[in-house]
């Protein structure tokens, strides 16, 4: 998933405010750098999933405008009443005792190191083929292709090498001004990142 840049988030908030609408933001990876939007606009609805900790927990939370709290409580009671109480109690203790914060700090450092490995490997192997733009938020980076390259075709060539690099155009309603690839690194060991970069270089050469 791609994160909106800060100024893009602010533009969306301004539009929601002007239209008296509701801005819905799914902050799956908010803990890893995405700015908190709820404090910036009363028309913001944040959806936070539990995937940042353990997807099997099936826990999450909503931060909703005060005027909509009762509506969302009623909707949840109709859907499935509530999440398992024991799971909620355990997770509450896990957070209150500081374990979750330590987990976030540890994972942040891990992801910073893995992104650095990716960028350095790309500098060595992908010069002139793919320009990777560092990111301080999220778990992906964008690799910009040379002008007039077809990112879907490039993604297909790389896929044949066993590496998944979704085309940036797949996330646009219209063709982007510049083509690129979405590169995930968070769940990949450093040596595997270096190997993947070699496969990408072979596919794009």
Residue frames as a rotation matrix with the C-alpha (Angstrom) as fourth column:
UNK 1
0.579 0.816 0.000 0.00
0.816 -0.579 0.000 0.00
0.000 0.000 -1.000 0.00
UNK 2
-0.393 -0.693 0.604 1.21
0.672 -0.665 -0.326 3.45
0.628 0.278 0.727 -0.86
UNK 3
-0.075 0.302 -0.950 1.02
0.869 -0.447 -0.211 6.28
-0.488 -0.842 -0.229 1.65
UNK 4
0.713 0.315 0.626 -0.21
0.565 -0.787 -0.247 9.69
0.415 0.530 -0.739 0.69
UNK 5
-0.486 -0.858 0.167 2.40
0.636 -0.478 -0.605 12.36
0.599 -0.188 0.778 1.07
UNK 6
-0.560 0.228 -0.796 1.79
0.707 -0.370 -0.603 14.85
-0.432 -0.901 0.046 3.87
UNK 7
-0.815 0.242 -0.527 0.71
-0.351 -0.929 0.115 17.66
-0.462 0.279 0.842 1.54
UNK 8
-0.704 0.595 -0.388 -1.64
-0.190 0.369 0.910 15.27
0.685 0.714 -0.147 -0.30
UNK 9
-0.457 0.527 -0.717 -3.24
0.850 0.495 -0.178 14.30
0.261 -0.691 -0.674 2.99
UNK 10
-0.643 0.168 -0.747 -3.73
0.335 -0.816 -0.472 17.95
-0.689 -0.554 0.468 3.87
UNK 11
-0.864 0.349 -0.363 -5.34
-0.498 -0.481 0.722 18.64
0.077 0.804 0.589 0.48
UNK 12
-0.537 0.683 -0.494 -7.79
0.333 0.710 0.620 15.78
0.775 0.169 -0.610 1.07
UNK 13
-0.463 0.334 -0.821 -8.63
0.861 -0.049 -0.506 17.16
-0.209 -0.941 -0.264 4.50
UNK 14
-0.809 0.135 -0.572 -9.23
-0.139 -0.990 -0.036 20.63
-0.571 0.050 0.820 3.09
UNK 15
-0.769 0.549 -0.327 -11.54
-0.341 0.080 0.937 19.16
0.540 0.832 0.126 0.45
UNK 16
-0.423 0.620 -0.661 -13.50
0.725 0.669 0.163 17.20
0.543 -0.411 -0.732 3.07
UNK 17
-0.584 0.158 -0.796 -13.84
0.594 -0.584 -0.553 20.32
-0.552 -0.796 0.247 5.19
UNK 18
-0.871 0.205 -0.446 -15.02
-0.403 -0.818 0.411 22.43
-0.281 0.538 0.795 2.25
UNK 19
-0.581 0.650 -0.490 -17.55
-0.319 0.372 0.872 19.82
0.749 0.662 -0.009 1.10
UNK 20
-0.113 0.454 0.884 -18.69
-0.986 0.056 -0.155 19.04
-0.120 -0.889 0.442 4.67
UNK 21
0.534 0.217 -0.817 -17.78
-0.480 0.874 -0.082 15.46
0.696 0.436 0.571 3.90
UNK 22
0.798 -0.269 0.539 -15.99
-0.371 0.485 0.792 12.63
-0.474 -0.832 0.287 5.64
UNK 23
0.224 -0.821 -0.526 -12.37
-0.860 0.087 -0.502 11.78
0.458 0.565 -0.687 4.91
UNK 24
0.950 0.128 0.285 -11.73
-0.245 0.873 0.423 8.06
-0.194 -0.471 0.860 5.39
UNK 25
0.195 -0.957 -0.213 -8.13
-0.863 -0.064 -0.501 7.06
0.466 0.281 -0.839 5.98
UNK 26
0.971 0.037 -0.236 -6.95
0.047 0.939 0.341 3.50
0.234 -0.342 0.910 6.50
UNK 27
0.360 -0.876 0.322 -3.81
-0.866 -0.442 -0.233 3.84
0.346 -0.195 -0.918 8.59
UNK 28
0.923 -0.042 -0.382 -2.57
0.094 0.989 0.118 0.25
0.373 -0.145 0.917 8.60
UNK 29
0.195 -0.961 -0.197 1.00
0.887 0.258 -0.383 1.45
0.419 -0.100 0.902 8.97
UNK 30
0.751 0.174 0.637 0.46
0.016 -0.969 0.246 4.65
0.660 -0.175 -0.731 10.88
UNK 31
0.911 -0.406 -0.071 2.83
0.108 0.068 0.992 3.54
-0.398 -0.911 0.105 13.61
UNK 32
0.140 -0.915 0.377 5.64
0.846 0.309 0.435 3.53
-0.515 0.258 0.818 11.06
UNK 33
-0.736 -0.666 -0.121 5.60
0.568 -0.706 0.424 7.19
-0.368 0.243 0.898 10.16
UNK 34
-0.367 0.646 0.669 2.28
0.627 -0.360 0.691 8.28
0.687 0.673 -0.273 8.64
UNK 35
-0.926 -0.017 0.378 1.04
-0.211 -0.806 -0.553 11.48
0.314 -0.592 0.742 10.28
UNK 36
-0.594 0.769 -0.238 -2.01
0.727 0.386 -0.568 11.38
-0.345 -0.510 -0.788 12.50
UNK 37
-0.763 0.317 0.563 -4.86
0.303 -0.594 0.745 13.07
0.571 0.739 0.358 10.67
UNK 38
0.069 0.920 -0.386 -7.62
0.890 0.118 0.440 13.04
0.450 -0.373 -0.811 13.26
UNK 39
-0.034 -0.129 -0.991 -6.14
0.783 -0.620 0.054 16.02
-0.621 -0.774 0.122 15.09
UNK 40
-0.901 -0.415 -0.127 -6.10
0.236 -0.713 0.660 18.06
-0.364 0.565 0.741 11.86
UNK 41
-0.719 0.681 -0.135 -9.72
-0.502 -0.376 0.779 17.78
0.480 0.628 0.612 10.77
UNK 42
-0.523 0.579 0.625 -12.99
-0.617 0.248 -0.746 16.99
-0.587 -0.777 0.228 12.59
UNK 43
0.539 0.753 -0.378 -14.27
-0.799 0.315 -0.512 15.22
-0.267 0.578 0.772 9.46
UNK 44
-0.289 -0.750 -0.595 -11.58
-0.825 0.510 -0.243 12.52
0.486 0.420 -0.766 9.55
UNK 45
0.803 0.453 0.388 -12.35
-0.575 0.759 0.304 8.86
-0.157 -0.468 0.870 10.14
UNK 46
-0.243 -0.954 -0.178 -9.26
-0.957 0.266 -0.118 6.74
0.160 0.142 -0.977 10.85
UNK 47
0.895 0.416 -0.159 -9.35
-0.398 0.908 0.134 2.97
0.200 -0.056 0.978 10.38
UNK 48
-0.118 -0.965 0.234 -6.58
-0.987 0.089 -0.132 1.16
0.107 -0.247 -0.963 12.22
UNK 49
0.699 0.316 -0.642 -6.13
-0.350 0.933 0.079 -2.55
0.624 0.169 0.763 11.65
UNK 50
0.763 -0.388 0.517 -4.27
-0.440 0.274 0.855 -4.96
-0.474 -0.880 0.038 13.89
UNK 51
0.922 -0.386 0.027 -1.97
0.288 0.639 -0.714 -6.15
0.258 0.666 0.700 11.09
UNK 52
0.375 -0.828 0.417 0.88
-0.562 -0.561 -0.608 -4.07
0.737 -0.007 -0.676 12.46
UNK 53
-0.090 -0.366 0.926 1.05
-0.969 0.247 0.003 -6.46
-0.230 -0.897 -0.376 15.43
UNK 54
-0.895 -0.113 0.432 -0.57
-0.064 0.990 0.126 -9.78
-0.442 0.085 -0.893 14.58
UNK 55
-0.665 0.659 -0.352 -3.25
-0.641 -0.260 0.723 -10.15
0.385 0.706 0.595 11.86
UNK 56
-0.544 0.447 -0.710 -4.69
0.332 0.892 0.307 -13.25
0.771 -0.069 -0.634 13.55
UNK 57
-0.895 0.200 -0.399 -5.87
0.342 -0.267 -0.901 -11.11
-0.287 -0.943 0.171 16.47
UNK 58
-0.342 0.783 0.519 -8.57
0.745 -0.111 0.658 -9.58
0.573 0.612 -0.545 14.27
UNK 59
0.277 0.379 -0.883 -8.58
0.838 -0.545 0.029 -6.43
-0.471 -0.748 -0.468 16.39
UNK 60
-0.527 -0.412 0.744 -8.59
0.703 -0.703 0.108 -2.82
0.479 0.580 0.660 15.31
UNK 61
-0.216 0.499 -0.839 -10.05
0.713 -0.507 -0.485 0.53
-0.667 -0.703 -0.246 16.18
UNK 62
0.089 0.323 0.942 -11.78
0.829 -0.548 0.110 3.53
0.552 0.772 -0.316 14.70
UNK 63
-0.649 -0.160 -0.743 -11.22
0.535 -0.791 -0.297 7.17
-0.541 -0.591 0.599 15.53
UNK 64
-0.234 0.700 0.675 -14.45
0.893 -0.120 0.433 8.88
0.384 0.704 -0.597 14.51
UNK 65
-0.644 0.123 0.755 -15.91
-0.159 -0.987 0.025 12.38
0.748 -0.104 0.655 14.81
UNK 66
-0.966 0.219 0.136 -17.72
-0.120 0.086 -0.989 12.82
-0.229 -0.972 -0.057 18.13
UNK 67
-0.264 0.938 -0.224 -21.07
-0.893 -0.326 -0.310 13.29
-0.364 0.119 0.924 16.41
UNK 68
0.182 0.311 -0.933 -20.81
-0.778 0.626 0.057 9.82
0.601 0.715 0.356 14.84
UNK 69
-0.771 -0.567 0.291 -19.74
-0.620 0.561 -0.549 7.80
0.148 -0.604 -0.784 17.88
UNK 70
-0.263 0.750 0.608 -23.25
-0.530 0.414 -0.740 6.55
-0.806 -0.516 0.288 18.74
UNK 71
0.594 0.491 -0.637 -23.92
-0.789 0.204 -0.579 5.66
-0.154 0.847 0.508 15.10
UNK 72
-0.086 -0.725 -0.683 -20.79
-0.710 0.526 -0.468 3.55
0.699 0.445 -0.560 14.85
UNK 73
-0.790 -0.129 0.599 -21.44
-0.571 0.509 -0.644 1.87
-0.222 -0.851 -0.476 18.20
UNK 74
0.191 0.947 0.259 -24.90
-0.608 0.321 -0.726 0.87
-0.771 -0.019 0.637 17.00
UNK 75
0.541 -0.034 -0.840 -23.53
-0.797 0.298 -0.525 -0.39
0.268 0.954 0.135 13.69
UNK 76
-0.546 -0.817 -0.187 -20.93
-0.674 0.561 -0.481 -2.51
0.498 -0.136 -0.857 15.46
UNK 77
-0.568 0.386 0.726 -23.53
-0.562 0.462 -0.686 -3.99
-0.601 -0.798 -0.046 17.81
UNK 78
0.571 0.793 -0.210 -25.58
-0.672 0.305 -0.675 -5.06
-0.471 0.527 0.708 14.79
UNK 79
0.256 -0.558 -0.789 -22.56
-0.815 0.314 -0.487 -6.58
0.519 0.768 -0.375 13.02
UNK 80
0.132 -0.246 -0.960 -21.10
0.207 0.954 -0.216 -8.81
0.969 -0.170 0.177 15.73
UNK 81
0.895 0.322 -0.309 -21.55
0.372 -0.155 0.915 -7.09
0.247 -0.934 -0.259 19.10
UNK 82
0.680 -0.720 0.138 -17.84
-0.713 -0.605 0.354 -6.86
-0.171 -0.339 -0.925 20.00
UNK 83
0.077 -0.758 -0.648 -14.45
-0.537 0.516 -0.667 -8.51
0.840 0.400 -0.368 19.59
UNK 84
0.390 0.056 -0.919 -13.53
0.512 0.816 0.268 -11.33
0.765 -0.575 0.289 22.00
UNK 85
0.918 0.061 0.391 -13.15
-0.250 -0.676 0.693 -9.83
0.307 -0.734 -0.606 25.48
UNK 86
0.725 -0.687 0.053 -10.13
0.378 0.461 0.803 -11.94
-0.576 -0.562 0.594 26.40
UNK 87
0.136 -0.675 0.725 -8.24
0.973 -0.046 -0.225 -10.81
0.185 0.736 0.651 23.30
UNK 88
0.494 0.117 0.862 -9.03
0.171 -0.985 0.036 -7.18
0.853 0.129 -0.506 24.11
UNK 89
0.982 -0.107 0.155 -7.88
-0.174 -0.206 0.963 -7.53
-0.071 -0.973 -0.221 27.72
UNK 90
0.476 -0.854 0.211 -4.61
0.719 0.516 0.465 -9.20
-0.506 -0.070 0.860 26.73
UNK 91
0.072 -0.435 0.897 -3.87
0.851 -0.443 -0.283 -6.59
0.521 0.784 0.338 24.09
UNK 92
0.782 0.259 0.566 -4.71
-0.034 -0.890 0.454 -3.80
0.622 -0.374 -0.688 26.55
UNK 93
0.857 -0.515 0.016 -2.16
0.065 0.140 0.988 -5.16
-0.511 -0.846 0.153 29.03
UNK 94
0.252 -0.779 0.575 0.37
0.943 0.330 0.034 -5.61
-0.216 0.533 0.818 26.24
UNK 95
0.236 -0.097 0.967 0.00
0.518 -0.829 -0.210 -1.94
0.822 0.550 -0.146 25.30
UNK 96
0.891 0.210 0.402 -0.19
-0.180 -0.650 0.738 -0.55
0.417 -0.730 -0.541 28.84
UNK 97
0.768 -0.639 0.031 2.97
0.276 0.375 0.885 -2.39
-0.578 -0.671 0.465 29.90
UNK 98
0.378 -0.626 -0.682 4.91
-0.628 -0.715 0.309 -0.80
-0.681 0.312 -0.663 27.04
UNK 99
-0.159 -0.469 0.869 5.50
0.269 0.826 0.495 -3.93
-0.950 0.313 -0.005 24.99
UNK 100
0.597 0.466 0.653 3.74
0.741 -0.009 -0.671 -2.57
-0.308 0.884 -0.351 21.92
UNK 101
0.924 -0.296 -0.241 5.78
-0.331 -0.936 -0.120 0.65
-0.191 0.190 -0.963 21.97
UNK 102
0.022 -0.963 0.267 8.99
-0.501 0.221 0.837 -1.38
-0.865 -0.152 -0.478 22.23
UNK 103
0.057 0.094 0.994 7.84
0.635 0.765 -0.109 -3.56
-0.770 0.638 -0.016 19.36
UNK 104
0.917 0.337 0.213 7.23
0.381 -0.582 -0.719 -0.48
-0.118 0.740 -0.662 17.20
UNK 105
0.630 -0.746 -0.214 10.64
-0.654 -0.659 0.371 1.00
-0.418 -0.093 -0.904 18.02
UNK 106
-0.166 -0.710 0.684 12.38
-0.129 0.703 0.699 -2.28
-0.978 0.028 -0.209 17.24
UNK 107
0.236 0.328 0.915 10.54
0.793 0.479 -0.377 -2.76
-0.562 0.814 -0.147 13.94
UNK 108
0.971 0.078 -0.226 11.11
-0.035 -0.890 -0.455 0.86
-0.236 0.450 -0.861 12.89
UNK 109
0.214 -0.972 -0.098 14.86
-0.711 -0.223 0.667 0.39
-0.670 -0.073 -0.739 13.26
UNK 110
-0.220 -0.241 0.945 14.71
0.289 0.909 0.299 -2.91
-0.931 0.339 -0.131 11.39
UNK 111
0.588 0.553 0.590 12.83
0.717 -0.019 -0.696 -1.34
-0.374 0.833 -0.408 8.49
UNK 112
0.813 -0.403 -0.420 15.18
-0.448 -0.894 -0.009 1.63
-0.372 0.196 -0.907 8.33
UNK 113
-0.170 -0.940 0.295 18.11
-0.475 0.341 0.812 -0.78
-0.864 -0.003 -0.504 8.00
UNK 114
-0.134 0.162 0.978 16.39
0.614 0.788 -0.046 -2.85
-0.778 0.594 -0.205 5.32
UNK 115
0.901 0.430 0.053 15.47
0.321 -0.581 -0.748 0.20
-0.291 0.691 -0.662 3.29
UNK 116
0.472 -0.812 -0.343 19.09
-0.689 -0.583 0.430 1.33
-0.549 0.033 -0.835 3.46
UNK 117
-0.351 -0.562 0.749 20.19
0.026 0.794 0.607 -2.08
-0.936 0.232 -0.264 2.16
UNK 118
0.363 0.591 0.720 17.74
0.764 0.252 -0.593 -1.79
-0.533 0.766 -0.360 -0.74
UNK 119
0.960 0.030 -0.278 18.84
-0.092 -0.904 -0.418 1.72
-0.263 0.427 -0.865 -1.67
UNK 120
0.118 -0.991 -0.065 22.53
-0.681 -0.128 0.721 0.84
-0.723 -0.041 -0.690 -1.52
UNK 121
-0.297 -0.173 0.939 22.03
0.367 0.887 0.279 -2.33
-0.882 0.427 -0.200 -3.58
UNK 122
0.680 0.611 0.406 20.06
0.634 -0.211 -0.744 -0.32
-0.369 0.763 -0.531 -6.14
UNK 123
0.727 -0.480 -0.491 22.81
-0.491 -0.863 0.118 2.30
-0.480 0.155 -0.863 -6.29
UNK 124
-0.284 -0.919 0.273 25.30
-0.475 0.382 0.793 -0.43
-0.833 0.095 -0.545 -7.14
UNK 125
-0.654 0.013 0.757 23.21
0.396 0.858 0.328 -2.55
-0.645 0.514 -0.566 -9.51
UNK 126
0.145 0.881 0.450 20.41
0.931 0.033 -0.364 -0.39
-0.336 0.471 -0.816 -10.92
UNK 127
-0.279 -0.315 -0.907 22.13
0.102 -0.949 0.298 2.83
-0.955 -0.010 0.297 -11.89
UNK 128
-0.807 0.016 -0.591 20.37
-0.543 -0.414 0.730 4.19
-0.233 0.910 0.343 -14.97
UNK 129
-0.770 0.537 -0.344 17.63
0.205 0.720 0.663 1.55
0.604 0.440 -0.665 -14.72
UNK 130
0.347 0.878 -0.330 15.72
0.618 0.051 0.785 2.36
0.706 -0.477 -0.524 -11.56
UNK 131
-0.618 -0.485 0.619 15.96
-0.091 -0.738 -0.669 5.41
0.781 -0.469 0.412 -9.31
UNK 132
-0.024 0.595 -0.803 14.74
0.820 0.472 0.325 4.58
0.572 -0.650 -0.500 -5.83
UNK 133
-0.126 0.120 0.985 13.28
-0.284 -0.955 0.081 7.41
0.950 -0.270 0.154 -3.79
UNK 134
-0.864 -0.219 -0.453 13.85
0.341 0.405 -0.848 6.98
0.369 -0.888 -0.275 -0.03
UNK 135
0.099 0.947 0.306 10.77
-0.050 -0.302 0.952 7.20
0.994 -0.109 0.018 2.17
UNK 136
-0.853 -0.358 0.379 10.37
-0.353 -0.139 -0.925 8.09
0.384 -0.923 -0.007 5.83
UNK 137
-0.244 0.842 0.482 6.89
-0.811 0.096 -0.577 6.56
-0.532 -0.531 0.659 6.03
UNK 138
0.688 0.626 -0.367 5.31
-0.725 0.575 -0.378 3.27
-0.025 0.526 0.850 5.10
UNK 139
0.261 -0.528 0.808 6.90
-0.191 0.792 0.580 -0.05
-0.946 -0.306 0.106 4.23
UNK 140
0.479 -0.087 0.873 7.46
0.824 0.387 -0.414 0.50
-0.302 0.918 0.257 0.51
UNK 141
-0.250 -0.505 -0.826 9.51
-0.049 -0.846 0.531 2.77
-0.967 0.174 0.186 -1.72
UNK 142
0.869 0.494 -0.034 8.99
-0.013 -0.046 -0.999 3.87
-0.495 0.868 -0.034 -5.31
UNK 143
-0.276 -0.921 0.275 11.53
0.406 0.148 0.902 2.98
-0.871 0.361 0.333 -7.96
UNK 144
0.488 0.462 -0.741 11.32
-0.376 -0.654 -0.656 5.45
-0.788 0.599 -0.145 -10.85
UNK 145
0.283 -0.310 0.908 11.88
0.753 0.658 -0.010 4.06
-0.595 0.686 0.420 -14.32
UNK 146
-0.794 -0.590 -0.149 13.56
0.341 -0.634 0.694 5.99
-0.504 0.500 0.704 -17.15
UNK 147
-0.311 0.699 -0.644 11.28
-0.599 -0.670 -0.439 8.29
-0.738 0.249 0.627 -19.19
UNK 148
0.046 0.523 -0.851 8.81
-0.994 0.108 0.013 6.62
0.099 0.845 0.525 -21.56
UNK 149
-0.919 -0.288 -0.267 9.28
-0.255 0.955 -0.154 3.18
0.299 -0.073 -0.951 -20.02
UNK 150
0.121 0.976 -0.183 6.13
-0.510 0.220 0.832 1.06
0.852 -0.008 0.524 -19.54
UNK 151
-0.452 -0.367 0.813 6.01
-0.890 0.121 -0.441 0.12
0.064 -0.922 -0.381 -15.86
UNK 152
0.553 0.701 0.450 3.53
-0.692 0.687 -0.221 -2.71
-0.464 -0.189 0.865 -16.45
UNK 153
0.821 -0.321 -0.472 5.83
-0.205 0.605 -0.769 -4.31
0.533 0.728 0.431 -18.99
UNK 154
-0.216 -0.941 0.260 8.83
-0.609 -0.078 -0.789 -3.81
0.763 -0.329 -0.557 -16.70
UNK 155
-0.094 0.274 0.957 6.92
-0.953 0.253 -0.166 -5.39
-0.288 -0.928 0.238 -13.83
UNK 156
0.887 0.461 -0.028 6.12
-0.440 0.826 -0.352 -8.41
-0.139 0.325 0.936 -15.98
UNK 157
0.413 -0.826 -0.384 9.78
-0.258 0.299 -0.919 -8.88
0.874 0.478 -0.089 -16.95
UNK 158
-0.459 -0.592 0.662 10.80
-0.779 -0.091 -0.621 -8.71
0.428 -0.801 -0.419 -13.29
UNK 159
0.359 0.695 0.623 8.04
-0.874 0.484 -0.036 -11.12
-0.327 -0.532 0.781 -12.29
UNK 160
0.850 -0.085 -0.520 9.61
-0.249 0.805 -0.539 -13.72
0.465 0.588 0.662 -14.59
UNK 161
-0.220 -0.974 -0.050 12.73
-0.253 0.107 -0.961 -13.42
0.942 -0.198 -0.270 -12.44
UNK 162
-0.079 0.288 -0.954 10.68
0.729 0.670 0.142 -14.29
0.680 -0.684 -0.263 -9.38
UNK 163
-0.840 -0.212 -0.499 10.42
0.503 -0.651 -0.569 -10.80
-0.204 -0.729 0.653 -7.89
UNK 164
0.140 0.973 0.182 7.11
0.982 -0.160 0.098 -9.03
0.125 0.165 -0.978 -7.32
UNK 165
-0.786 -0.350 -0.510 7.27
0.397 -0.918 0.019 -5.30
-0.475 -0.188 0.860 -8.15
UNK 166
0.184 0.956 0.229 3.77
0.864 -0.046 -0.501 -3.95
-0.469 0.291 -0.834 -8.84
UNK 167
-0.467 -0.320 0.824 3.64
0.751 -0.636 0.178 -1.15
0.468 0.702 0.537 -11.44
UNK 168
-0.864 0.101 -0.494 2.96
0.258 -0.753 -0.605 2.31
-0.433 -0.650 0.625 -10.04
UNK 169
-0.798 0.573 -0.184 0.31
-0.515 -0.492 0.702 2.87
0.312 0.655 0.688 -12.73
UNK 170
-0.467 0.639 -0.611 -1.81
0.460 0.766 0.449 0.15
0.755 -0.071 -0.652 -11.12
UNK 171
-0.373 0.284 -0.883 -2.46
0.880 -0.194 -0.434 2.58
-0.295 -0.939 -0.178 -8.25
UNK 172
-0.828 0.063 -0.557 -3.60
-0.158 -0.980 0.125 5.43
-0.538 0.191 0.821 -10.53
UNK 173
0.242 0.951 0.192 -6.98
0.233 0.135 -0.963 6.05
-0.942 0.277 -0.189 -12.14
UNK 174
0.979 -0.060 -0.194 -5.14
-0.203 -0.327 -0.923 7.69
-0.008 0.943 -0.332 -15.04
UNK 175
0.517 -0.854 -0.061 -1.62
0.691 0.458 -0.560 7.14
0.506 0.247 0.826 -16.31
UNK 176
0.616 -0.359 -0.701 0.91
0.485 -0.529 0.696 8.76
-0.621 -0.769 -0.152 -13.95
UNK 177
0.880 -0.322 -0.350 3.21
-0.460 -0.761 -0.457 11.43
-0.120 0.563 -0.818 -15.29
UNK 178
-0.156 -0.966 -0.205 6.17
-0.945 0.206 -0.252 9.18
0.286 0.155 -0.946 -14.60
UNK 179
0.647 0.404 -0.647 6.28
-0.304 0.914 0.268 5.39
0.700 0.023 0.714 -14.55
UNK 180
-0.328 -0.757 0.565 7.69
-0.882 0.031 -0.470 3.45
0.338 -0.652 -0.678 -11.66
UNK 181
-0.066 0.211 -0.975 7.60
0.104 0.973 0.204 0.29
0.992 -0.088 -0.086 -9.58
UNK 182
0.552 0.299 0.778 6.46
-0.739 -0.257 0.623 -0.31
0.387 -0.919 0.079 -6.00
UNK 183
-0.141 -0.739 -0.659 9.16
-0.095 0.673 -0.734 -2.04
0.985 -0.041 -0.165 -3.98
UNK 184
0.846 0.407 0.345 8.44
-0.401 0.057 0.914 -3.67
0.352 -0.912 0.211 -0.62
UNK 185
-0.094 -0.975 -0.203 11.32
-0.305 0.222 -0.926 -4.42
0.948 -0.025 -0.319 1.72
UNK 186
0.085 0.124 0.989 9.95
-0.956 -0.269 0.116 -4.73
0.281 -0.955 0.095 5.26
UNK 187
0.708 0.307 0.636 9.50
-0.546 0.809 0.217 -8.50
-0.448 -0.501 0.741 5.33
UNK 188
0.885 -0.433 -0.173 12.65
0.100 0.539 -0.837 -9.36
0.456 0.723 0.519 3.38
UNK 189
0.643 -0.729 -0.234 16.02
0.489 0.156 0.858 -10.29
-0.589 -0.667 0.457 4.83
UNK 190
0.401 -0.525 -0.751 18.98
-0.485 -0.817 0.312 -8.11
-0.777 0.239 -0.582 3.73
UNK 191
-0.666 -0.708 0.234 20.65
-0.186 0.462 0.867 -10.82
-0.722 0.534 -0.439 1.64
UNK 192
-0.198 0.693 0.693 17.36
0.842 0.482 -0.241 -11.61
-0.501 0.536 -0.679 -0.06
UNK 193
0.704 0.391 -0.593 16.98
0.119 -0.888 -0.445 -7.90
-0.700 0.242 -0.671 -0.85
UNK 194
-0.127 -0.848 -0.515 20.39
-0.616 -0.340 0.711 -7.85
-0.778 0.407 -0.479 -2.53
UNK 195
-0.744 -0.109 0.659 19.53
0.307 0.820 0.482 -10.97
-0.593 0.562 -0.577 -4.51
UNK 196
0.280 0.935 0.217 16.19
0.758 -0.077 -0.648 -9.48
-0.589 0.346 -0.730 -5.59
UNK 197
0.524 -0.147 -0.839 17.94
-0.323 -0.946 -0.037 -6.33
-0.788 0.290 -0.543 -6.79
UNK 198
-0.629 -0.777 -0.001 20.25
-0.358 0.288 0.888 -8.46
-0.690 0.560 -0.459 -8.93
UNK 199
-0.443 0.561 0.699 17.20
0.753 0.656 -0.049 -10.15
-0.487 0.505 -0.713 -10.46
UNK 200
0.610 0.675 -0.415 15.62
0.379 -0.709 -0.595 -6.76
-0.696 0.205 -0.688 -11.14
UNK 201
0.042 -0.694 -0.718 18.82
-0.584 -0.600 0.547 -5.53
-0.811 0.397 -0.431 -12.81
UNK 202
-0.814 -0.350 0.463 18.88
0.095 0.706 0.701 -8.65
-0.573 0.615 -0.541 -15.00
UNK 203
-0.048 0.897 0.439 15.25
0.860 0.260 -0.439 -8.17
-0.508 0.357 -0.784 -16.02
UNK 204
0.742 0.405 -0.535 15.63
0.197 -0.894 -0.403 -4.48
-0.641 0.194 -0.742 -16.88
UNK 205
-0.188 -0.922 -0.339 18.96
-0.257 -0.287 0.923 -4.73
-0.948 0.261 -0.183 -18.69
